[in-house]
Amino acid sequence: MLPRLRELLDQEGVDEEIQLRRVESIEAAEQERFLGSPTLRVDGRDVEPGAADRDDFGLTCRLYPGEQRMSGIPPDEWVRAALRRATGSAPTNRRAGVSRA
């Protein structure tokens, strides 16, 4: 996921450090609202539309729906949309973070 995230950040003109976080317990997963590994957040918001309404937190592998199949990384469109929301469609310094179990 990290190489693809770096590519997308570059394509969107976002020059920002990626912060990696490890979630190591069920308690931490619940506190962090961790939906599985990998979870990608931009400015603290999950890139998955509707993720804020989910409550299936835990130390699991996370799959994302794609056009043809499920994938271990979120669709590029979701990541780009999250970056554009965070930047107001203009390049700026924002935090992208990836969490993993």
A tleap script that builds the chain and sets N, CA, C and O, in Angstrom:
source leaprc.protein.ff14SB
mol = sequence {
  NMET LEU PRO ARG LEU ARG GLU LEU LEU ASP
  GLN GLU GLY VAL ASP GLU GLU ILE GLN LEU
  ARG ARG VAL GLU SER ILE GLU ALA ALA GLU
  GLN GLU ARG PHE LEU GLY SER PRO THR LEU
  ARG VAL ASP GLY ARG ASP VAL GLU PRO GLY
  ALA ALA ASP ARG ASP ASP PHE GLY LEU THR
  CYS ARG LEU TYR PRO GLY GLU GLN ARG MET
  SER GLY ILE PRO PRO ASP GLU TRP VAL ARG
  ALA ALA LEU ARG ARG ALA THR GLY SER ALA
  PRO THR ASN ARG ARG ALA GLY VAL SER ARG
  CALA
}
set mol.1.N position { 0.807 -1.196 0.000 }
set mol.1.CA position { 0.000 0.000 0.000 }
set mol.1.C position { 0.851 1.261 0.000 }
set mol.1.O position { 0.494 2.247 -0.645 }
set mol.2.N position { 1.977 1.244 0.717 }
set mol.2.CA position { 2.794 2.449 0.827 }
set mol.2.C position { 3.317 2.955 -0.522 }
set mol.2.O position { 3.240 4.155 -0.786 }
set mol.3.N position { 3.845 2.082 -1.377 }
set mol.3.CA position { 4.296 2.596 -2.679 }
set mol.3.C position { 3.161 3.257 -3.470 }
set mol.3.O position { 3.362 4.301 -4.091 }
set mol.4.N position { 1.974 2.650 -3.447 }
set mol.4.CA position { 0.850 3.232 -4.177 }
set mol.4.C position { 0.420 4.561 -3.554 }
set mol.4.O position { 0.105 5.507 -4.277 }
set mol.5.N position { 0.403 4.640 -2.231 }
set mol.5.CA position { 0.048 5.887 -1.561 }
set mol.5.C position { 1.029 6.989 -1.931 }
set mol.5.O position { 0.625 8.122 -2.192 }
set mol.6.N position { 2.316 6.660 -1.955 }
set mol.6.CA position { 3.316 7.660 -2.343 }
set mol.6.C position { 3.069 8.161 -3.766 }
set mol.6.O position { 3.188 9.356 -4.038 }
set mol.7.N position { 2.727 7.252 -4.664 }
set mol.7.CA position { 2.420 7.638 -6.050 }
set mol.7.C position { 1.227 8.588 -6.098 }
set mol.7.O position { 1.262 9.604 -6.793 }
set mol.8.N position { 0.180 8.258 -5.362 }
set mol.8.CA position { -1.021 9.090 -5.369 }
set mol.8.C position { -0.754 10.467 -4.762 }
set mol.8.O position { -1.246 11.476 -5.267 }
set mol.9.N position { 0.020 10.508 -3.686 }
set mol.9.CA position { 0.388 11.799 -3.098 }
set mol.9.C position { 1.138 12.642 -4.115 }
set mol.9.O position { 0.875 13.836 -4.254 }
set mol.10.N position { 2.067 12.022 -4.822 }
set mol.10.CA position { 2.834 12.729 -5.841 }
set mol.10.C position { 1.930 13.219 -6.962 }
set mol.10.O position { 2.050 14.363 -7.400 }
set mol.11.N position { 1.031 12.366 -7.430 }
set mol.11.CA position { 0.123 12.743 -8.511 }
set mol.11.C position { -0.794 13.897 -8.124 }
set mol.11.O position { -1.156 14.719 -8.965 }
set mol.12.N position { -1.167 13.954 -6.849 }
set mol.12.CA position { -2.051 15.011 -6.374 }
set mol.12.C position { -1.276 16.255 -5.930 }
set mol.12.O position { -1.878 17.251 -5.529 }
set mol.13.N position { 0.043 16.198 -6.001 }
set mol.13.CA position { 0.846 17.353 -5.617 }
set mol.13.C position { 0.901 17.598 -4.127 }
set mol.13.O position { 1.083 18.734 -3.689 }
set mol.14.N position { 0.748 16.549 -3.344 }
set mol.14.CA position { 0.779 16.660 -1.888 }
set mol.14.C position { 2.149 16.194 -1.412 }
set mol.14.O position { 2.516 15.032 -1.586 }
set mol.15.N position { 2.886 17.095 -0.820 }
set mol.15.CA position { 4.224 16.802 -0.310 }
set mol.15.C position { 4.125 16.681 1.205 }
set mol.15.O position { 4.256 17.665 1.933 }
set mol.16.N position { 3.897 15.482 1.656 }
set mol.16.CA position { 3.675 15.281 3.087 }
set mol.16.C position { 4.227 13.942 3.530 }
set mol.16.O position { 4.251 12.972 2.773 }
set mol.17.N position { 4.662 13.916 4.748 }
set mol.17.CA position { 5.168 12.699 5.375 }
set mol.17.C position { 4.004 11.741 5.654 }
set mol.17.O position { 2.914 12.162 6.042 }
set mol.18.N position { 4.257 10.462 5.451 }
set mol.18.CA position { 3.273 9.428 5.781 }
set mol.18.C position { 3.596 8.933 7.187 }
set mol.18.O position { 4.734 8.564 7.479 }
set mol.19.N position { 2.607 8.928 8.035 }
set mol.19.CA position { 2.800 8.448 9.404 }
set mol.19.C position { 2.245 7.041 9.521 }
set mol.19.O position { 1.082 6.791 9.203 }
set mol.20.N position { 3.078 6.131 9.976 }
set mol.20.CA position { 2.645 4.750 10.198 }
set mol.20.C position { 2.347 4.558 11.678 }
set mol.20.O position { 3.074 5.044 12.545 }
set mol.21.N position { 1.270 3.844 11.945 }
set mol.21.CA position { 0.900 3.549 13.329 }
set mol.21.C position { 0.578 2.076 13.438 }
set mol.21.O position { -0.041 1.499 12.545 }
set mol.22.N position { 0.990 1.481 14.512 }
set mol.22.CA position { 0.683 0.081 14.778 }
set mol.22.C position { -0.384 0.010 15.859 }
set mol.22.O position { -0.267 0.644 16.908 }
set mol.23.N position { -1.419 -0.766 15.591 }
set mol.23.CA position { -2.491 -1.003 16.554 }
set mol.23.C position { -2.281 -2.424 17.070 }
set mol.23.O position { -2.336 -3.383 16.300 }
set mol.24.N position { -2.041 -2.557 18.369 }
set mol.24.CA position { -1.578 -3.840 18.892 }
set mol.24.C position { -2.534 -4.563 19.827 }
set mol.24.O position { -2.211 -5.653 20.298 }
set mol.25.N position { -3.693 -3.996 20.109 }
set mol.25.CA position { -4.618 -4.680 21.010 }
set mol.25.C position { -6.055 -4.378 20.588 }
set mol.25.O position { -6.327 -3.406 19.883 }
set mol.26.N position { -6.951 -5.229 21.035 }
set mol.26.CA position { -8.372 -5.007 20.768 }
set mol.26.C position { -8.812 -3.685 21.378 }
set mol.26.O position { -9.581 -2.940 20.771 }
set mol.27.N position { -8.326 -3.397 22.572 }
set mol.27.CA position { -8.682 -2.148 23.235 }
set mol.27.C position { -8.234 -0.948 22.411 }
set mol.27.O position { -8.982 0.015 22.241 }
set mol.28.N position { -7.015 -1.014 21.905 }
set mol.28.CA position { -6.506 0.075 21.055 }
set mol.28.C position { -7.317 0.171 19.771 }
set mol.28.O position { -7.610 1.272 19.305 }
set mol.29.N position { -7.683 -0.969 19.196 }
set mol.29.CA position { -8.488 -0.979 17.964 }
set mol.29.C position { -9.826 -0.286 18.200 }
set mol.29.O position { -10.274 0.501 17.367 }
set mol.30.N position { -10.456 -0.572 19.317 }
set mol.30.CA position { -11.736 0.061 19.625 }
set mol.30.C position { -11.556 1.550 19.885 }
set mol.30.O position { -12.346 2.363 19.406 }
set mol.31.N position { -10.528 1.912 20.634 }
set mol.31.CA position { -10.281 3.312 20.943 }
set mol.31.C position { -9.960 4.103 19.674 }
set mol.31.O position { -10.414 5.236 19.514 }
set mol.32.N position { -9.189 3.511 18.784 }
set mol.32.CA position { -8.781 4.176 17.546 }
set mol.32.C position { -9.816 4.042 16.429 }
set mol.32.O position { -9.657 4.631 15.359 }
set mol.33.N position { -10.872 3.270 16.676 }
set mol.33.CA position { -11.886 2.991 15.654 }
set mol.33.C position { -11.229 2.363 14.429 }
set mol.33.O position { -11.474 2.753 13.287 }
set mol.34.N position { -10.384 1.373 14.715 }
set mol.34.CA position { -9.566 0.698 13.717 }
set mol.34.C position { -10.370 -0.412 13.048 }
set mol.34.O position { -10.795 -1.367 13.698 }
set mol.35.N position { -10.568 -0.271 11.751 }
set mol.35.CA position { -11.407 -1.209 10.995 }
set mol.35.C position { -10.617 -2.337 10.344 }
set mol.35.O position { -11.169 -3.095 9.546 }
set mol.36.N position { -9.358 -2.456 10.668 }
set mol.36.CA position { -8.534 -3.525 10.119 }
set mol.36.C position { -7.328 -2.968 9.388 }
set mol.36.O position { -7.210 -1.767 9.146 }
set mol.37.N position { -6.449 -3.874 9.052 }
set mol.37.CA position { -5.183 -3.506 8.430 }
set mol.37.C position { -5.186 -3.850 6.951 }
set mol.37.O position { -5.487 -4.980 6.567 }
set mol.38.N position { -4.852 -2.873 6.126 }
set mol.38.CA position { -4.456 -1.506 6.454 }
set mol.38.C position { -5.648 -0.566 6.503 }
set mol.38.O position { -6.633 -0.745 5.786 }
set mol.39.N position { -5.540 0.426 7.350 }
set mol.39.CA position { -6.506 1.513 7.402 }
set mol.39.C position { -5.771 2.771 6.972 }
set mol.39.O position { -4.687 3.065 7.475 }
set mol.40.N position { -6.350 3.499 6.058 }
set mol.40.CA position { -5.742 4.732 5.571 }
set mol.40.C position { -6.627 5.902 5.960 }
set mol.40.O position { -7.820 5.935 5.661 }
set mol.41.N position { -6.008 6.856 6.634 }
set mol.41.CA position { -6.715 8.072 7.039 }
set mol.41.C position { -5.962 9.286 6.527 }
set mol.41.O position { -4.732 9.305 6.494 }
set mol.42.N position { -6.706 10.283 6.134 }
set mol.42.CA position { -6.145 11.563 5.729 }
set mol.42.C position { -6.721 12.601 6.672 }
set mol.42.O position { -7.936 12.772 6.760 }
set mol.43.N position { -5.837 13.293 7.375 }
set mol.43.CA position { -6.253 14.246 8.411 }
set mol.43.C position { -7.203 13.607 9.414 }
set mol.43.O position { -8.153 14.240 9.872 }
set mol.44.N position { -6.942 12.361 9.747 }
set mol.44.CA position { -7.719 11.664 10.765 }
set mol.44.C position { -8.999 11.021 10.282 }
set mol.44.O position { -9.673 10.344 11.057 }
set mol.45.N position { -9.357 11.215 9.012 }
set mol.45.CA position { -10.602 10.650 8.474 }
set mol.45.C position { -10.295 9.467 7.584 }
set mol.45.O position { -9.439 9.545 6.703 }
set mol.46.N position { -10.998 8.368 7.818 }
set mol.46.CA position { -10.851 7.179 6.989 }
set mol.46.C position { -11.229 7.524 5.550 }
set mol.46.O position { -12.180 8.269 5.311 }
set mol.47.N position { -10.474 6.975 4.595 }
set mol.47.CA position { -10.756 7.282 3.192 }
set mol.47.C position { -11.996 6.558 2.680 }
set mol.47.O position { -12.538 6.937 1.641 }
set mol.48.N position { -12.457 5.529 3.380 }
set mol.48.CA position { -13.628 4.786 2.920 }
set mol.48.C position { -14.910 5.573 3.193 }
set mol.48.O position { -15.183 5.935 4.337 }
set mol.49.N position { -15.689 5.838 2.157 }
set mol.49.CA position { -16.981 6.489 2.386 }
set mol.49.C position { -17.846 5.622 3.319 }
set mol.49.O position { -17.967 4.414 3.117 }
set mol.50.N position { -18.425 6.233 4.310 }
set mol.50.CA position { -19.275 5.501 5.241 }
set mol.50.C position { -18.544 4.843 6.395 }
set mol.50.O position { -19.182 4.242 7.260 }
set mol.51.N position { -17.229 4.939 6.430 }
set mol.51.CA position { -16.464 4.289 7.506 }
set mol.51.C position { -16.822 4.849 8.875 }
set mol.51.O position { -16.760 4.126 9.870 }
set mol.52.N position { -17.192 6.109 8.943 }
set mol.52.CA position { -17.539 6.722 10.231 }
set mol.52.C position { -18.754 6.064 10.870 }
set mol.52.O position { -18.943 6.162 12.082 }
set mol.53.N position { -19.584 5.392 10.065 }
set mol.53.CA position { -20.782 4.732 10.575 }
set mol.53.C position { -20.534 3.291 10.988 }
set mol.53.O position { -21.420 2.647 11.550 }
set mol.54.N position { -19.349 2.781 10.720 }
set mol.54.CA position { -19.047 1.379 11.037 }
set mol.54.C position { -18.612 1.223 12.492 }
set mol.54.O position { -18.105 2.158 13.111 }
set mol.55.N position { -18.825 0.016 13.021 }
set mol.55.CA position { -18.394 -0.261 14.394 }
set mol.55.C position { -17.758 -1.644 14.526 }
set mol.55.O position { -17.704 -2.204 15.621 }
set mol.56.N position { -17.282 -2.187 13.419 }
set mol.56.CA position { -16.666 -3.514 13.439 }
set mol.56.C position { -15.146 -3.393 13.615 }
set mol.56.O position { -14.370 -3.826 12.763 }
set mol.57.N position { -14.748 -2.800 14.727 }
set mol.57.CA position { -13.346 -2.556 15.010 }
set mol.57.C position { -12.662 -3.836 15.456 }
set mol.57.O position { -13.277 -4.699 16.082 }
set mol.58.N position { -11.368 -3.949 15.124 }
set mol.58.CA position { -10.633 -5.120 15.564 }
set mol.58.C position { -9.312 -5.290 14.847 }
set mol.58.O position { -8.953 -4.521 13.955 }
set mol.59.N position { -8.605 -6.319 15.264 }
set mol.59.CA position { -7.305 -6.652 14.696 }
set mol.59.C position { -7.514 -7.667 13.580 }
set mol.59.O position { -7.265 -8.860 13.755 }
set mol.60.N position { -7.965 -7.190 12.451 }
set mol.60.CA position { -8.277 -8.047 11.312 }
set mol.60.C position { -7.604 -7.513 10.061 }
set mol.60.O position { -7.086 -6.396 10.039 }
set mol.61.N position { -7.623 -8.330 9.028 }
set mol.61.CA position { -7.207 -7.847 7.711 }
set mol.61.C position { -8.397 -7.095 7.131 }
set mol.61.O position { -9.547 -7.501 7.297 }
set mol.62.N position { -8.108 -6.016 6.460 }
set mol.62.CA position { -9.179 -5.202 5.893 }
set mol.62.C position { -9.198 -5.356 4.376 }
set mol.62.O position { -8.162 -5.296 3.713 }
set mol.63.N position { -10.380 -5.554 3.854 }
set mol.63.CA position { -10.564 -5.634 2.410 }
set mol.63.C position { -11.449 -4.489 1.959 }
set mol.63.O position { -12.379 -4.083 2.656 }
set mol.64.N position { -11.146 -3.988 0.798 }
set mol.64.CA position { -11.881 -2.875 0.212 }
set mol.64.C position { -12.562 -3.338 -1.071 }
set mol.64.O position { -11.964 -4.080 -1.850 }
set mol.65.N position { -13.795 -2.915 -1.302 }
set mol.65.CA position { -14.469 -3.312 -2.544 }
set mol.65.C position { -13.869 -2.574 -3.737 }
set mol.65.O position { -13.610 -1.372 -3.682 }
set mol.66.N position { -13.658 -3.318 -4.807 }
set mol.66.CA position { -13.165 -2.718 -6.041 }
set mol.66.C position { -14.163 -2.956 -7.153 }
set mol.66.O position { -15.229 -3.528 -6.925 }
set mol.67.N position { -13.826 -2.522 -8.352 }
set mol.67.CA position { -14.738 -2.693 -9.480 }
set mol.67.C position { -14.964 -4.166 -9.806 }
set mol.67.O position { -16.088 -4.579 -10.091 }
set mol.68.N position { -13.904 -4.947 -9.762 }
set mol.68.CA position { -13.983 -6.355 -10.152 }
set mol.68.C position { -13.894 -7.322 -8.976 }
set mol.68.O position { -14.437 -8.425 -9.026 }
set mol.69.N position { -13.186 -6.888 -7.889 }
set mol.69.CA position { -12.945 -7.813 -6.778 }
set mol.69.C position { -12.570 -7.033 -5.524 }
set mol.69.O position { -12.367 -5.820 -5.565 }
set mol.70.N position { -12.485 -7.741 -4.429 }
set mol.70.CA position { -12.029 -7.138 -3.185 }
set mol.70.C position { -10.511 -6.978 -3.267 }
set mol.70.O position { -9.827 -7.749 -3.940 }
set mol.71.N position { -9.995 -5.954 -2.563 }
set mol.71.CA position { -8.569 -5.671 -2.607 }
set mol.71.C position { -8.073 -5.331 -1.207 }
set mol.71.O position { -8.848 -4.902 -0.352 }
set mol.72.N position { -6.789 -5.524 -0.981 }
set mol.72.CA position { -6.179 -5.190 0.301 }
set mol.72.C position { -5.812 -3.730 0.432 }
set mol.72.O position { -5.274 -3.315 1.459 }
set mol.73.N position { -6.096 -2.940 -0.598 }
set mol.73.CA position { -5.855 -1.502 -0.523 }
set mol.73.C position { -7.097 -0.764 -1.018 }
set mol.73.O position { -7.839 -1.285 -1.851 }
set mol.74.N position { -7.324 0.444 -0.508 }
set mol.74.CA position { -8.513 1.188 -0.939 }
set mol.74.C position { -8.388 1.613 -2.397 }
set mol.74.O position { -7.279 1.799 -2.899 }
set mol.75.N position { -9.512 1.767 -3.072 }
set mol.75.CA position { -9.482 2.239 -4.461 }
set mol.75.C position { -8.821 3.622 -4.559 }
set mol.75.O position { -8.987 4.471 -3.683 }
set mol.76.N position { -8.080 3.818 -5.635 }
set mol.76.CA position { -7.409 5.102 -5.854 }
set mol.76.C position { -8.378 6.269 -5.763 }
set mol.76.O position { -8.023 7.328 -5.245 }
set mol.77.N position { -9.597 6.091 -6.261 }
set mol.77.CA position { -10.575 7.181 -6.261 }
set mol.77.C position { -10.871 7.653 -4.846 }
set mol.77.O position { -11.024 8.852 -4.614 }
set mol.78.N position { -10.953 6.723 -3.895 }
set mol.78.CA position { -11.224 7.097 -2.507 }
set mol.78.C position { -10.066 7.906 -1.936 }
set mol.78.O position { -10.267 8.906 -1.247 }
set mol.79.N position { -8.846 7.453 -2.238 }
set mol.79.CA position { -7.664 8.139 -1.712 }
set mol.79.C position { -7.576 9.539 -2.311 }
set mol.79.O position { -7.346 10.514 -1.595 }
set mol.80.N position { -7.757 9.635 -3.615 }
set mol.80.CA position { -7.709 10.944 -4.272 }
set mol.80.C position { -8.797 11.877 -3.718 }
set mol.80.O position { -8.533 13.053 -3.468 }
set mol.81.N position { -9.991 11.364 -3.529 }
set mol.81.CA position { -11.089 12.183 -2.994 }
set mol.81.C position { -10.746 12.682 -1.592 }
set mol.81.O position { -11.003 13.841 -1.266 }
set mol.82.N position { -10.169 11.818 -0.766 }
set mol.82.CA position { -9.797 12.213 0.600 }
set mol.82.C position { -8.702 13.274 0.574 }
set mol.82.O position { -8.744 14.229 1.349 }
set mol.83.N position { -7.727 13.111 -0.310 }
set mol.83.CA position { -6.661 14.106 -0.422 }
set mol.83.C position { -7.208 15.444 -0.901 }
set mol.83.O position { -6.798 16.497 -0.413 }
set mol.84.N position { -8.112 15.406 -1.834 }
set mol.84.CA position { -8.699 16.653 -2.354 }
set mol.84.C position { -9.563 17.341 -1.306 }
set mol.84.O position { -9.559 18.568 -1.206 }
set mol.85.N position { -10.306 16.554 -0.520 }
set mol.85.CA position { -11.090 17.148 0.576 }
set mol.85.C position { -10.160 17.841 1.561 }
set mol.85.O position { -10.426 18.959 2.002 }
set mol.86.N position { -9.073 17.168 1.898 }
set mol.86.CA position { -8.152 17.700 2.900 }
set mol.86.C position { -7.398 18.925 2.404 }
set mol.86.O position { -7.050 19.809 3.186 }
set mol.87.N position { -7.151 18.970 1.113 }
set mol.87.CA position { -6.350 20.069 0.573 }
set mol.87.C position { -7.195 21.147 -0.081 }
set mol.87.O position { -6.667 22.183 -0.484 }
set mol.88.N position { -8.488 20.922 -0.191 }
set mol.88.CA position { -9.315 21.872 -0.920 }
set mol.88.C position { -8.938 21.903 -2.384 }
set mol.88.O position { -9.060 22.934 -3.046 }
set mol.89.N position { -8.475 20.756 -2.896 }
set mol.89.CA position { -8.019 20.579 -4.282 }
set mol.89.C position { -6.748 21.339 -4.601 }
set mol.89.O position { -6.332 21.384 -5.759 }
set mol.90.N position { -6.125 21.933 -3.604 }
set mol.90.CA position { -4.849 22.605 -3.827 }
set mol.90.C position { -3.775 21.918 -3.002 }
set mol.90.O position { -4.042 21.544 -1.860 }
set mol.91.N position { -2.571 21.738 -3.533 }
set mol.91.CA position { -1.504 21.104 -2.773 }
set mol.91.C position { -1.220 21.866 -1.483 }
set mol.91.O position { -1.160 23.095 -1.466 }
set mol.92.N position { -1.049 21.119 -0.423 }
set mol.92.CA position { -0.733 21.699 0.875 }
set mol.92.C position { -0.106 20.614 1.722 }
set mol.92.O position { -0.043 19.458 1.304 }
set mol.93.N position { 0.345 20.961 2.874 }
set mol.93.CA position { 0.922 19.965 3.770 }
set mol.93.C position { -0.172 19.395 4.650 }
set mol.93.O position { -0.698 20.078 5.529 }
set mol.94.N position { -0.503 18.159 4.411 }
set mol.94.CA position { -1.504 17.448 5.197 }
set mol.94.C position { -0.928 16.104 5.578 }
set mol.94.O position { 0.008 15.621 4.940 }
set mol.95.N position { -1.472 15.505 6.600 }
set mol.95.CA position { -0.978 14.211 7.048 }
set mol.95.C position { -1.804 13.088 6.451 }
set mol.95.O position { -3.034 13.090 6.506 }
set mol.96.N position { -1.100 12.144 5.885 }
set mol.96.CA position { -1.716 10.888 5.477 }
set mol.96.C position { -1.176 9.845 6.423 }
set mol.96.O position { 0.029 9.799 6.671 }
set mol.97.N position { -2.031 9.020 6.948 }
set mol.97.CA position { -1.579 8.016 7.894 }
set mol.97.C position { -2.088 6.641 7.566 }
set mol.97.O position { -3.231 6.471 7.141 }
set mol.98.N position { -1.242 5.667 7.762 }
set mol.98.CA position { -1.613 4.279 7.534 }
set mol.98.C position { -1.473 3.563 8.864 }
set mol.98.O position { -0.434 3.654 9.518 }
set mol.99.N position { -2.511 2.853 9.264 }
set mol.99.CA position { -2.470 2.053 10.481 }
set mol.99.C position { -2.511 0.590 10.111 }
set mol.99.O position { -3.156 0.188 9.143 }
set mol.100.N position { -1.817 -0.187 10.892 }
set mol.100.CA position { -1.801 -1.625 10.638 }
set mol.100.C position { -1.750 -2.375 11.951 }
set mol.100.O position { -1.293 -1.860 12.971 }
set mol.101.N position { -2.233 -3.612 11.899 }
set mol.101.CA position { -2.199 -4.455 13.091 }
set mol.101.C position { -0.869 -5.173 13.154 }
set mol.101.O position { -0.626 -5.940 14.085 }
savepdb mol mol.pdb
quit
